[in-house]
Amino acid sequence: MAEPSDELIKLCKAAAEAQTAATSQPYSQEAWAPWLQAAERFQRAVTAEAEATETNRVELEQAAKKAALHPENE
């Protein structure tokens, strides 16, 4: 299993929190912009870390999401 960095886990948590905030109110571009930006930062970081560590990108993303969103299963 891939081992995501602490920074990648932090970015994943930030994207999830931004999603919760965005979807807790009616849609507007302004309300959803922070979520979309956080998700983009996370995706770019996953790609960069996967390339730098020669890790499968999908496995790395899944591991980061598991660590960020379901830490009790670790």
C-alpha positions, 0 to 999 in steps of 0.5 A: 500500500502506498504511504502518503505524506503528512502534507498530502493527508492535510490537503485531503482533509482541507478539501473534504472540509471545504466540500462540507462547507460548500455543500451545506449551502445553496450552490453559487460559484463563490461558495463552491470556489474554495472547495474546487480550489482545495480539490485541485491543490490536492490532486496536483499534490497527489500527482507530484508526490506520485511522480517524485516517489515513483508510486502508483498515483491511484493507490497514493490518492486512495491511501491519502483519502483513507488516512484523512477520512477514515483514520480509525481504520488504520 
